[in-house]
Amino acid sequence: MGDIIKAYQFDQNDTANMMKPIIYCDPSKEINDSAYSVSIPIAKELQKYDSPMMRTMRLENSLLGVIGTFDDEPVIKEIDVLFNPSYQTDVLKLLISACRKKPFSIIWPGRYEDGRLYYAEEGYEDYKVYEISNYDITVVI
């Protein structure tokens, strides 16, 4: 399901109607500089809710609310707040669902290796490994 594209083969201007997240693993300076940071605005939105369960339930709406303040098809970065272990959510599924409602791209806060996306380091509570083939995403390496 997931696609992996080399950066030199990817036409950033040809993403209209893709309806799935584009995940940049090693973005150009231009893409990185134009990306919007979302961790702090999402965290502020989630502070309204006391329990981790309520925050989990409001996570996608909070993400969409923040993204809704940006231009069409923005690139977002600094999504670390989404990986809070107490939310017990599959972050890639969350991003895919949100992207279907408001298209956007993501700068991955971890690393890519052998068809997998990694977040954090092994041994940490928020460590995650995502098999790209299991998700409807396009990863630009």
DSSP file (Angstrom, degrees, kcal/mol; ACC not computed):
  #  RESIDUE AA STRUCTURE BP1 BP2  ACC     N-H-->O    O-->H-N    N-H-->O    O-->H-N    TCO  KAPPA ALPHA  PHI   PSI    X-CA   Y-CA   Z-CA
    1    1 A M              0   0    0      0, 0.0   132,-0.2     0, 0.0   133,-0.1   0.000 360.0 360.0 360.0 -49.1    0.0    0.0    0.0
    2    2 A G        -     0   0    0    130,-0.4     2,-0.4   134,-0.1   136,-0.2  -0.398 360.0-145.0 -74.5 148.8    2.7    2.5    1.0
    3    3 A D  E     -a  138   0A   0    134,-2.8   136,-3.2    -2,-0.1     2,-0.5  -0.877   5.0-156.4-113.6 146.8    5.0    4.0   -1.6
    4    4 A I  E     -a  139   0A   0     -2,-0.4     2,-0.4   134,-0.2   136,-0.2  -0.992  16.2-178.7-121.8 125.6    8.6    5.0   -1.3
    5    5 A I  E     -a  140   0A   0    134,-3.2   136,-2.6    -2,-0.5     2,-0.2  -0.978  28.1-121.6-127.6 135.6    9.9    7.7   -3.7
    6    6 A K    >>  -     0   0    0     -2,-0.4     3,-1.6   135,-0.2     4,-0.8  -0.518  28.7-121.0 -70.3 142.6   13.4    9.0   -3.9
    7    7 A A  G >4 S+     0   0    0      1,-0.3     3,-1.0     2,-0.2    -1,-0.1   0.857 111.7  55.9 -55.8 -39.4   13.5   12.8   -3.4
    8    8 A Y  G 34 S+     0   0    0      1,-0.2    -1,-0.3     3,-0.1    -2,-0.0   0.692 109.4  47.8 -70.6 -16.1   15.0   13.5   -6.8
    9    9 A Q  G <4 S+     0   0    0     -3,-1.6     2,-0.5     2,-0.0    -1,-0.2   0.531  92.6  96.7 -96.0  -8.9   12.1   11.6   -8.5
   10   10 A F    <<  -     0   0    0     -3,-1.0     2,-0.9    -4,-0.8     3,-0.1  -0.712  59.6-155.2 -92.8 126.1    9.3   13.3   -6.5
   11   11 A D    >   -     0   0    0     -2,-0.5     3,-2.1     1,-0.2    -3,-0.1  -0.852   3.8-166.4 -99.0 101.8    7.5   16.3   -8.1
   12   12 A Q  T 3  S+     0   0    0     -2,-0.9     3,-0.5     1,-0.3    -1,-0.2   0.721  86.2  59.6 -60.3 -23.5    6.2   18.3   -5.1
   13   13 A N  T 3  S+     0   0    0      1,-0.2     3,-0.3     2,-0.1    -1,-0.3   0.480  94.6  66.2 -85.2  -2.4    4.0   20.3   -7.5
   14   14 A D    <   +     0   0    0     -3,-2.1    -1,-0.2     1,-0.2    -3,-0.1  -0.259  68.7 100.0-112.9  44.5    2.1   17.1   -8.6
   15   15 A T    >   +     0   0    0     -3,-0.5     3,-1.8     2,-0.0     4,-0.3   0.402  43.0 131.4-109.7   1.1    0.4   16.2   -5.4
   16   16 A A  T 3  S+     0   0    0     -3,-0.3    -3,-0.0     1,-0.3     0, 0.0  -0.272  80.8   5.0 -58.6 138.8   -3.1   17.5   -6.0
   17   17 A N  T 3  S+     0   0    0      1,-0.1    -1,-0.3     2,-0.0    -2,-0.0   0.654  86.4 130.2  62.1  19.4   -5.8   15.0   -5.2
   18   18 A M    <   -     0   0    0     -3,-1.8    -2,-0.1     2,-0.1    -1,-0.1   0.865  45.5-164.7 -69.3 -34.5   -3.3   12.5   -3.8
   19   19 A M        +     0   0    0     -4,-0.3    -1,-0.1     1,-0.1    -3,-0.1   0.680  55.5  87.0  58.1  21.8   -5.6   12.2   -0.7
   20   20 A K  S    S-     0   0    0     79,-0.1   117,-0.2    80,-0.0    -1,-0.1  -0.991  87.5 -90.8-144.0 151.8   -2.8   10.4    1.3
   21   21 A P        -     0   0    0      0, 0.0   117,-2.5     0, 0.0     2,-0.6  -0.285  26.7-146.9 -64.6 141.2   -0.1   11.9    3.4
   22   22 A I  E     -cb 105 138A   0     82,-0.6    84,-3.0   115,-0.2     2,-0.6  -0.946  16.8-159.7-102.4 125.6    3.3   12.6    1.9
   23   23 A I  E     -cb 106 139A   0    115,-3.3   117,-3.2    -2,-0.6     2,-0.6  -0.935   3.2-154.7-114.8 117.4    6.0   12.0    4.5
   24   24 A Y  E     +cb 107 140A   0     82,-3.4    84,-2.7    -2,-0.6   117,-0.2  -0.800  13.6 179.1 -92.1 123.1    9.3   13.7    4.0
   25   25 A C  S    S+     0   0    0    115,-2.7   116,-0.2    -2,-0.6    -1,-0.2   0.745  85.5  15.9 -93.8 -27.0   12.2   11.8    5.7
   26   26 A D  S    S-     0   0    0    114,-0.7    -1,-0.2    85,-0.1   -19,-0.0  -0.559  88.0-167.9-143.3  72.6   15.0   14.1    4.6
   27   27 A P        -     0   0    0      0, 0.0    80,-0.0     0, 0.0   114,-0.0  -0.189  25.0-105.7 -68.8 155.0   13.3   17.3    3.4
   28   28 A S     >  -     0   0    0      1,-0.1     4,-2.6   -21,-0.0     5,-0.2  -0.283  34.5-107.0 -67.2 163.5   15.1   20.0    1.5
   29   29 A K  H  > S+     0   0    0      1,-0.2     4,-2.9     2,-0.2     5,-0.2   0.888 121.5  55.9 -59.7 -39.1   15.9   23.2    3.3
   30   30 A E  H  > S+     0   0    0      2,-0.2     4,-1.4     1,-0.2    -1,-0.2   0.922 110.0  43.6 -61.1 -45.9   13.1   25.0    1.3
   31   31 A I  H  > S+     0   0    0      2,-0.2     4,-0.8     1,-0.2    -2,-0.2   0.927 115.6  48.6 -66.1 -44.7   10.5   22.4    2.5
   32   32 A N  H >< S+     0   0    0     -4,-2.6     3,-0.7     1,-0.2    -2,-0.2   0.916 111.2  49.7 -62.2 -43.8   11.7   22.5    6.0
   33   33 A D  H 3< S+     0   0    0     -4,-2.9    -1,-0.2     1,-0.2    -2,-0.2   0.796 112.9  46.5 -68.0 -27.9   11.7   26.3    6.2
   34   34 A S  H 3< S+     0   0    0     -4,-1.4    41,-0.3    -5,-0.2    -1,-0.2   0.532  91.4 107.4 -91.4  -6.0    8.2   26.6    4.8
   35   35 A A    <<  -     0   0    0     -4,-0.8     2,-0.4    -3,-0.7    41,-0.2  -0.365  68.0-124.9 -75.2 152.2    6.7   23.9    7.1
   36   36 A Y  E     -d   76   0A   0     39,-2.8    41,-2.8    -2,-0.1     2,-0.4  -0.827  15.6-131.1 -99.1 131.8    4.5   24.8   10.0
   37   37 A S  E     +d   77   0A   0     -2,-0.4    41,-0.2    39,-0.2    42,-0.1  -0.676  28.7 173.3 -79.7 131.8    5.3   23.6   13.5
   38   38 A V     >  +     0   0    0     39,-2.0     4,-2.3    40,-0.4     5,-0.3   0.571  51.2  87.7-118.2 -11.8    2.3   21.9   15.2
   39   39 A S  H  > S+     0   0    0     39,-1.2     4,-2.7    38,-0.4     5,-0.2   0.932  93.3  43.7 -59.1 -49.5    3.3   20.4   18.5
   40   40 A I  H  > S+     0   0    0      2,-0.2     4,-2.5     1,-0.2     5,-0.2   0.943 115.2  46.9 -66.3 -47.7    2.8   23.5   20.7
   41   41 A P  H  > S+     0   0    0      0, 0.0     4,-1.8     0, 0.0    -1,-0.2   0.902 115.6  46.3 -61.6 -37.6   -0.6   24.5   19.2
   42   42 A I  H  X S+     0   0    0     -4,-2.3     4,-2.6     2,-0.2    -2,-0.2   0.928 111.7  51.3 -68.1 -43.4   -1.9   21.0   19.4
   43   43 A A  H  X S+     0   0    0     -4,-2.7     4,-1.3    -5,-0.3    -1,-0.2   0.902 109.6  50.3 -60.1 -41.1   -0.6   20.6   23.0
   44   44 A K  H  < S+     0   0    0     -4,-2.5     4,-0.3     1,-0.2    -1,-0.2   0.900 111.3  48.9 -63.8 -39.8   -2.3   23.9   24.0
   45   45 A E  H >< S+     0   0    0     -4,-1.8     3,-1.2     1,-0.2    -2,-0.2   0.908 110.9  49.7 -65.1 -42.0   -5.6   22.6   22.4
   46   46 A L  H >< S+     0   0    0     -4,-2.6     3,-1.9     1,-0.2    -1,-0.2   0.703  91.9  77.3 -73.2 -19.2   -5.3   19.3   24.2
   47   47 A Q  T 3< S+     0   0    0     -4,-1.3    -1,-0.2     1,-0.3    -2,-0.2   0.712  79.5  73.5 -62.2 -18.7   -4.7   21.0   27.6
   48   48 A K  T <  S+     0   0    0     -3,-1.2     2,-0.4    -4,-0.3    -1,-0.3   0.695  89.5  69.6 -67.1 -18.0   -8.4   21.7   27.7
   49   49 A Y    <   -     0   0    0     -3,-1.9     6,-0.1     1,-0.1    -1,-0.0  -0.876  67.0-157.5-111.2 133.4   -9.1   18.1   28.4
   50   50 A D        +     0   0    0     -2,-0.4    -1,-0.1     4,-0.0    -2,-0.0   0.898  69.6  59.0 -76.7 -43.0   -8.1   16.5   31.7
   51   51 A S  S  > S-     0   0    0      1,-0.1     4,-2.2     4,-0.0     5,-0.2  -0.619  75.2-129.8 -97.7 148.9   -7.9   12.8   30.9
   52   52 A P  H  > S+     0   0    0      0, 0.0     4,-2.5     0, 0.0     5,-0.2   0.840 110.9  58.4 -57.7 -32.9   -5.6   11.0   28.4
   53   53 A M  H  > S+     0   0    0      2,-0.2     4,-2.2     1,-0.2     5,-0.1   0.924 107.1  45.6 -64.8 -43.5   -8.7    9.2   27.1
   54   54 A M  H  > S+     0   0    0      2,-0.2     4,-1.6     1,-0.2    -1,-0.2   0.894 112.6  51.2 -65.6 -39.2  -10.4   12.6   26.3
   55   55 A R  H  X S+     0   0    0     -4,-2.2     4,-0.7     2,-0.2    -2,-0.2   0.907 109.1  50.9 -64.7 -40.7   -7.2   13.9   24.7
   56   56 A T  H >< S+     0   0    0     -4,-2.5     3,-0.9     1,-0.2     4,-0.5   0.925 110.2  49.4 -60.4 -44.4   -6.9   10.7   22.6
   57   57 A M  H 3< S+     0   0    0     -4,-2.2     4,-0.3     1,-0.2    -1,-0.2   0.792 116.9  41.5 -66.5 -27.7  -10.5   11.2   21.4
   58   58 A R  H 3X S+     0   0    0     -4,-1.6     4,-2.6     1,-0.1    -1,-0.2   0.402  87.5  98.0 -98.8   0.4   -9.9   14.9   20.6
   59   59 A L  H <X S+     0   0    0     -3,-0.9     4,-2.5    -4,-0.7     5,-0.2   0.924  84.7  43.5 -59.1 -50.9   -6.4   14.3   19.0
   60   60 A E  H  > S+     0   0    0     -4,-0.5     4,-2.9     1,-0.2     5,-0.2   0.923 115.3  48.9 -64.4 -43.6   -7.6   14.3   15.3
   61   61 A N  H  > S+     0   0    0     -4,-0.3     4,-2.4     2,-0.2    -1,-0.2   0.884 111.7  50.1 -63.4 -37.5   -9.9   17.2   15.8
   62   62 A S  H  X S+     0   0    0     -4,-2.6     4,-2.1     2,-0.2    -2,-0.2   0.925 111.6  48.2 -65.0 -44.1   -7.1   19.2   17.5
   63   63 A L  H  X S+     0   0    0     -4,-2.5     4,-2.7    -5,-0.2     5,-0.2   0.942 113.7  46.7 -59.7 -48.8   -4.7   18.4   14.7
   64   64 A L  H  X S+     0   0    0     -4,-2.9     4,-2.3     1,-0.2    -2,-0.2   0.866 109.3  55.1 -63.7 -36.8   -7.3   19.4   12.0
   65   65 A G  H  < S+     0   0    0     -4,-2.4     4,-0.4    -5,-0.2    -1,-0.2   0.911 112.0  43.1 -62.2 -42.2   -8.1   22.6   13.9
   66   66 A V  H >< S+     0   0    0     -4,-2.1     3,-1.5     1,-0.2     4,-0.2   0.938 115.1  48.2 -68.7 -47.2   -4.5   23.6   13.9
   67   67 A I  H >< S+     0   0    0     -4,-2.7     3,-1.9     1,-0.3    -2,-0.2   0.834 101.3  67.0 -63.3 -31.9   -3.9   22.6   10.3
   68   68 A G  T 3< S+     0   0    0     -4,-2.3    -1,-0.3     1,-0.3    -2,-0.2   0.684  92.3  61.1 -62.9 -17.9   -7.1   24.5    9.3
   69   69 A T  T <  S+     0   0    0     -3,-1.5    -1,-0.3    -4,-0.4    -2,-0.2   0.537  96.4  78.3 -85.3  -6.0   -5.4   27.7   10.2
   70   70 A F  S <  S-     0   0    0     -3,-1.9     3,-0.1    -4,-0.2    -3,-0.0  -0.438  92.2 -83.5 -97.8 172.1   -2.7   27.2    7.5
   71   71 A D        -     0   0    0      1,-0.2    -1,-0.2    -2,-0.1     2,-0.1  -0.076  67.4 -66.4 -61.4 170.7   -2.6   27.6    3.8
   72   72 A D  S    S+     0   0    0      1,-0.2    -1,-0.2    32,-0.0    32,-0.1  -0.389 117.0   2.1 -62.6 139.5   -4.0   24.9    1.5
   73   73 A E  S    S-     0   0    0     30,-0.5    -1,-0.2    -3,-0.1    31,-0.2   0.905  89.4-173.8  49.1  57.0   -1.9   21.7    1.5
   74   74 A P        -     0   0    0      0, 0.0    31,-2.6     0, 0.0     2,-0.5  -0.261  25.0-125.0 -73.8 164.3    0.6   22.7    4.1
   75   75 A V  E     - e   0 105A   0    -41,-0.3   -39,-2.8    29,-0.2     2,-0.3  -0.952  30.4-159.5-104.4 130.2    3.7   20.8    5.2
   76   76 A I  E     +de  36 106A   0     29,-2.9    31,-2.5    -2,-0.5     2,-0.3  -0.804  12.0 178.6-111.9 154.4    3.7   20.3    8.9
   77   77 A K  E     +d   37   0A   0    -41,-2.8   -39,-2.0    -2,-0.3   -38,-0.4  -0.880  53.3  48.7-142.3 173.8    6.6   19.5   11.2
   78   78 A E        +     0   0    0     29,-0.3   -39,-1.2    -2,-0.3   -40,-0.4   0.974  55.5 158.5  54.5  62.8    7.3   18.9   14.9
   79   79 A I    >   +     0   0    0     28,-0.3     3,-2.0     1,-0.2     4,-0.4   0.132  27.2 122.6 -98.1  17.8    4.5   16.4   15.4
   80   80 A D  G >   +     0   0    0      1,-0.3     3,-1.8     2,-0.2    -1,-0.2   0.780  60.6  68.8 -55.7 -32.6    6.1   14.9   18.5
   81   81 A V  G >  S+     0   0    0     -3,-0.3     3,-1.3     1,-0.3    -1,-0.3   0.807  90.9  63.3 -57.9 -29.3    3.0   15.6   20.7
   82   82 A L  G <  S+     0   0    0     -3,-2.0    -1,-0.3     1,-0.3     7,-0.2   0.735  94.5  61.5 -67.6 -21.5    1.1   13.0   18.7
   83   83 A F  G <   +     0   0    0     -3,-1.8    -1,-0.3    -4,-0.4    -2,-0.2   0.321  66.6 138.4 -90.5   7.8    3.4   10.3   19.9
   84   84 A N    X   -     0   0    0     -3,-1.3     3,-2.1     1,-0.2     4,-0.5  -0.364  53.4-140.1 -55.0 119.8    2.6   10.7   23.6
   85   85 A P  G >  S+     0   0    0      0, 0.0     3,-1.0     0, 0.0    -1,-0.2   0.771  97.3  66.1 -58.5 -26.5    2.3    7.1   24.8
   86   86 A S  G 3  S+     0   0    0      1,-0.2   -30,-0.1     2,-0.1    -2,-0.1   0.694  91.6  63.7 -70.8 -15.3   -0.7    7.9   27.0
   87   87 A Y  G <  S-     0   0    0     -3,-2.1    -1,-0.2     2,-0.1   -28,-0.1   0.715  87.1-156.2 -79.3 -20.3   -2.7    8.6   23.9
   88   88 A Q    <   +     0   0    0     -3,-1.0     2,-0.3    -4,-0.5    -2,-0.1   0.907  41.1 138.6  45.5  56.4   -2.4    5.0   22.7
   89   89 A T        -     0   0    0     -5,-0.3     2,-1.0    -7,-0.2    -1,-0.2  -0.938  63.4-116.9-129.6 151.9   -3.0    5.8   19.1
   90   90 A D     >  -     0   0    0     -2,-0.3     4,-2.2     1,-0.2     3,-0.2  -0.793  28.8-159.4 -84.9 104.9   -1.5    4.7   15.8
   91   91 A V  H  > S+     0   0    0     -2,-1.0     4,-2.6     1,-0.2     5,-0.2   0.861  86.8  52.7 -60.9 -39.8    0.0    8.0   14.7
   92   92 A L  H  > S+     0   0    0      2,-0.2     4,-2.5     1,-0.2    -1,-0.2   0.916 109.6  48.9 -65.0 -40.7    0.2    7.1   11.0
   93   93 A K  H  > S+     0   0    0      2,-0.2     4,-2.5     1,-0.2    -2,-0.2   0.906 111.4  51.1 -62.4 -40.0   -3.5    6.0   11.0
   94   94 A L  H  X S+     0   0    0     -4,-2.2     4,-2.5     2,-0.2    -2,-0.2   0.926 111.2  47.0 -60.8 -46.1   -4.4    9.3   12.6
   95   95 A L  H  X S+     0   0    0     -4,-2.6     4,-2.4     2,-0.2    -2,-0.2   0.890 111.8  50.8 -64.7 -40.1   -2.4   11.3   10.0
   96   96 A I  H  X S+     0   0    0     -4,-2.5     4,-1.4     2,-0.2    -2,-0.2   0.934 112.0  47.1 -63.0 -46.4   -4.0    9.4    7.1
   97   97 A S  H  X S+     0   0    0     -4,-2.5     4,-0.7     1,-0.2     3,-0.3   0.926 114.4  46.3 -62.0 -45.7   -7.5   10.0    8.5
   98   98 A A  H >X S+     0   0    0     -4,-2.5     4,-2.1     1,-0.2     3,-0.9   0.878 107.8  57.4 -64.9 -38.0   -6.8   13.7    9.0
   99   99 A C  H 3< S+     0   0    0     -4,-2.4    -1,-0.2     1,-0.3    -2,-0.2   0.808  99.1  59.4 -65.3 -29.8   -5.2   14.1    5.6
  100  100 A R  H 3< S+     0   0    0     -4,-1.4    -1,-0.3    -3,-0.3    -2,-0.2   0.769 111.4  41.5 -68.8 -24.1   -8.4   12.8    3.9
  101  101 A K  H << S+     0   0    0     -3,-0.9    -2,-0.2    -4,-0.7    -1,-0.2   0.810 136.6   8.7 -91.3 -34.7  -10.3   15.7    5.5
  102  102 A K  S  < S-     0   0    0     -4,-2.1    -1,-0.3     2,-0.0    -2,-0.1  -0.844  85.8-126.5-148.3 105.0   -7.7   18.4    4.9
  103  103 A P        +     0   0    0      0, 0.0   -30,-0.5     0, 0.0     2,-0.3  -0.236  44.4 145.6 -59.6 137.2   -4.7   17.5    2.7
  104  104 A F        -     0   0    0    -31,-0.2   -82,-0.6   -32,-0.1     2,-0.3  -0.964  37.2-128.8-159.0 167.3   -1.2   18.1    4.1
  105  105 A S  E     -ce  22  75A   0    -31,-2.6   -29,-2.9    -2,-0.3     2,-0.4  -0.822  20.8-140.4-121.0 163.6    2.3   16.7    4.1
  106  106 A I  E     -ce  23  76A   0    -84,-3.0   -82,-3.4    -2,-0.3     2,-0.7  -0.960  11.0-141.2-130.3 140.1    4.5   15.8    7.1
  107  107 A I  E     -c   24   0A   0    -31,-2.5   -28,-0.3    -2,-0.4   -29,-0.3  -0.917  38.4-125.9 -93.8 117.0    8.2   16.1    7.9
  108  108 A W        -     0   0    0    -84,-2.7     4,-0.1    -2,-0.7    11,-0.0  -0.436  11.1-150.7 -69.8 130.8    8.9   12.9    9.8
  109  109 A P  S    S+     0   0    0      0, 0.0    11,-0.3     0, 0.0    -1,-0.1   0.238  78.5  39.6 -87.1  15.2   10.5   13.4   13.2
  110  110 A G  S    S-     0   0    0      9,-0.1     2,-0.3     1,-0.0     9,-0.2  -0.218  94.2 -74.2-131.3-138.4   12.3   10.1   13.1
  111  111 A R  E     -F  118   0B   0      7,-1.6     7,-3.2     9,-0.1     2,-0.4  -0.899  22.9-134.0-133.3 161.4   14.2    8.1   10.6
  112  112 A Y  E     +F  117   0B   0     -2,-0.3     2,-0.3     5,-0.2     5,-0.2  -0.925  30.5 161.2-111.5 139.5   13.5    5.9    7.6
  113  113 A E  E >   -F  116   0B   0      3,-2.4     3,-1.1    -2,-0.4    -2,-0.0  -0.863  62.0 -18.5-160.4 125.5   15.3    2.5    7.2
  114  114 A D  T 3  S-     0   0    0     -2,-0.3     3,-0.1     1,-0.3    -2,-0.0   0.857 127.4 -42.1  49.8  49.7   14.5   -0.6    5.1
  115  115 A G  T 3  S+     0   0    0      1,-0.2    17,-2.1    16,-0.1    18,-0.5   0.658 119.3 103.1  77.6  15.0   10.9    0.1    4.4
  116  116 A R  E <   -FG 113 131B   0     -3,-1.1    -3,-2.4    15,-0.2     2,-0.5  -0.965  60.6-142.3-132.3 147.6   10.1    1.3    7.9
  117  117 A L  E     -FG 112 130B   0     13,-2.6    13,-2.9    -2,-0.4     2,-0.4  -0.920  22.3-159.5-103.8 134.1    9.6    4.6    9.7
  118  118 A Y  E     -FG 111 129B   0     -7,-3.2    -7,-1.6    -2,-0.5     2,-0.4  -0.907   8.7-166.3-115.5 141.0   11.0    4.8   13.2
  119  119 A Y  E     - G   0 128B   0      9,-2.5     9,-2.2    -2,-0.4    -9,-0.1  -0.998  60.4 -16.8-125.0 131.0   10.1    7.3   15.9
  120  120 A A  S    S-     0   0    0     -2,-0.4     2,-0.3   -11,-0.3    -9,-0.1  -0.052  92.0 -65.2  68.2-174.4   12.3    7.6   19.0
  121  121 A E    >   -     0   0    0      1,-0.1     3,-2.0     6,-0.1     6,-0.2  -0.829  56.3 -89.7-111.2 147.7   15.0    5.2   20.0
  122  122 A E  T 3  S+     0   0    0     -2,-0.3     3,-0.1     1,-0.3    -1,-0.1  -0.240 112.9  36.7 -54.1 138.3   14.5    1.6   21.1
  123  123 A G  T 3  S+     0   0    0      1,-0.4     2,-0.3     4,-0.0    -1,-0.3   0.149  91.1 109.8 101.2 -18.0   14.0    1.4   24.9
  124  124 A Y  S X  S-     0   0    0     -3,-2.0     3,-1.7     1,-0.1    -1,-0.4  -0.654  76.1-122.6 -90.6 150.0   12.0    4.6   25.2
  125  125 A E  T 3  S+     0   0    0      1,-0.3    -1,-0.1    -2,-0.3    -3,-0.0   0.795 111.3  49.0 -61.5 -30.6    8.3    4.4   26.0
  126  126 A D  T 3  S+     0   0    0     -5,-0.1    -1,-0.3     2,-0.0     2,-0.1   0.307  79.4 133.1 -94.8  10.0    7.3    6.3   22.8
  127  127 A Y    <   +     0   0    0     -3,-1.7     2,-0.3    -6,-0.2    -7,-0.2  -0.411  30.7 174.1 -63.2 129.5    9.4    4.2   20.5
  128  128 A K  E     -G  119   0B   0     -9,-2.2    -9,-2.5    -2,-0.1     2,-0.4  -0.989  22.7-161.3-139.3 147.5    7.4    3.1   17.4
  129  129 A V  E     -G  118   0B   0     -2,-0.3     2,-0.5   -11,-0.2   -11,-0.2  -1.000  10.8-164.9-127.8 129.5    8.2    1.3   14.2
  130  130 A Y  E     -G  117   0B   0    -13,-2.9   -13,-2.6    -2,-0.4     2,-0.7  -0.966  15.7-141.4-120.0 122.4    5.8    1.6   11.2
  131  131 A E  E >   -G  116   0B   0     -2,-0.5     3,-2.2   -15,-0.2   -15,-0.2  -0.732  14.1-149.5 -80.1 112.3    6.0   -0.8    8.3
  132  132 A I  G >  S+     0   0    0    -17,-2.1     3,-2.0    -2,-0.7  -130,-0.4   0.831  91.7  64.2 -56.4 -36.8    5.3    1.5    5.3
  133  133 A S  G 3  S+     0   0    0    -18,-0.5    -1,-0.3     1,-0.3   -17,-0.1   0.663  96.0  60.5 -64.0 -14.9    3.7   -1.3    3.3
  134  134 A N  G <  S+     0   0    0     -3,-2.2     2,-0.3  -133,-0.1    -1,-0.3   0.444 101.1  62.9 -90.0  -0.4    0.9   -1.4    5.9
  135  135 A Y  S <  S-     0   0    0     -3,-2.0     2,-1.6    -4,-0.2   -42,-0.0  -0.934  81.1-122.6-130.9 148.5   -0.2    2.2    5.4
  136  136 A D  S    S+     0   0    0     -2,-0.3     2,-0.3  -134,-0.1  -134,-0.1  -0.605  71.5 117.7 -87.5  76.5   -1.6    4.3    2.5
  137  137 A I        -     0   0    0     -2,-1.6  -134,-2.8    -5,-0.3     2,-0.5  -0.886  60.4-131.8-136.5 163.1    1.2    6.9    2.5
  138  138 A T  E     -ab   3  22A   0   -117,-2.5  -115,-3.3    -2,-0.3     2,-0.5  -0.988  21.9-160.4-119.7 121.3    3.9    8.1    0.2
  139  139 A V  E     -ab   4  23A   0   -136,-3.2  -134,-3.2    -2,-0.5     2,-0.6  -0.890   2.6-156.6-105.4 125.0    7.3    8.4    1.8
  140  140 A V  E      ab   5  24A   0   -117,-3.2  -115,-2.7    -2,-0.5  -114,-0.7  -0.895 360.0 360.0-103.7 117.3    9.9   10.6    0.2
  141  141 A I              0   0    0   -136,-2.6  -135,-0.2    -2,-0.6    -1,-0.1   0.389 360.0 360.0-111.7 360.0   13.5    9.6    1.1
